Amino acid sequence: MLSIKDNFLETMKKDGKPDRLVNMWEPFELIPDPVLIYLTGHRARGTDSRDRWGTLITWPEDQLSAMPHVTEDEKVLPDITEWRKYIKVPDLAANCSEGWDVANKMQDEVRAKGKLSMTIAPTGVFEQLHFLMGFEDMLMNFLLEPDDMLELCETIGNYRAEYMKLIVENLKPDVVLSHDDWGSKQNLFVSPEIWREFIKPQYVKIYKILKDAGVLIMHHSDSICEPIIEDMIDIGIDIWQGAIPENDLLRLQKEIGGRMVMMGGLDMSIIDLPDAKAEQVTAETLRACETYTPGGNFIVSFTYGGPGDVIFKHIEPFMTETIDKFNKDKFGV
């Protein structure tokens, strides 16, 4: 029987030989690095705050996480043609110089347990755009003011690249979980052509830093990404986390052919419910295991953005237990 870490690494290989399914987030443990703490450590449930770019972030008491609250009165960027006047890029190097020794000590402890260390890098390039100006302005500005939008994208991309440099120079985790939601359950938020013109070039330079350092790239986007699947491979994504079943995942497994691992497959809309019963969750988890295991290079998991992020916590044991039982019944492990 392979170790948890080795089984995951075999799953990552195009022609790997895992002896069972990876059980969701089991191989990873999160490391709260100084950049993540600087960017999000001041947020608290039941309060409002400002992110480091100035966006109002609200976290209602009854919600899972904090969200941007962009109104006409609260827009950081009311006019894209004057973005240099309004935008002040956070100075990560000046504010994130301390605390790396603590993060490295935690990383050593994680690796000593046979797990992979993971850091989370929230608010990617696309998300940062609508955090600053709201969705409507963002979508219109792509069409009406493309030159200024491209310059702002490049500025955010450079900021994000600096973020990754700090991570690999001071910590070098095994995996970076990078967040940037690119679509909904129905489609991408923008056309593939616009995504390729404005967003993709930023990730080419951002993810090259991680690739060159030997860090695995897990990109979270729990949305339709089918139209840009080859682009996701091009920019270096190792694991697409958030692969919702509204995508044709079976077709994508064949098309990808092991060049990128998909992580997800569960339809959370039918199981992450306050009154969800064990049999509901078990049935959906088993469906995903049986459907996606034959194609390989797939991690059955919920599609939200990180370990423990299910809304109704009572359902998670039903998922993990079902995957364990599937592994025992199918693989004898």
Protein Blocks (a to p, Z undefined) as FASTA:
>chain_A
ZZfklmmmmmmpmkbccfbdcehjlmpccdddfklmmmmmmgcehiacddfkopacdddf
kbfbdcddddfklomblbfklmmmmpccddfklmmmghjlmmmmmmmmmmmnopacdddd
ehifklmmmmmnojklmmmmmmmmmmlmmmmmmmmmmmmmmmmmmmmmmnopabdcdddd
fbdfkbcfbdfklmmmmmmmmmmmmmmmmmmnopacdddddddfklmmmmmmmnopabdg
hiafkbcfklmmmmnnopacceehiafklmmcfklcfklmmmmmmmmmmmmmmngpiacd
dfbfbehiafblmlmmmmmmmmmmmmmmmnoZZ
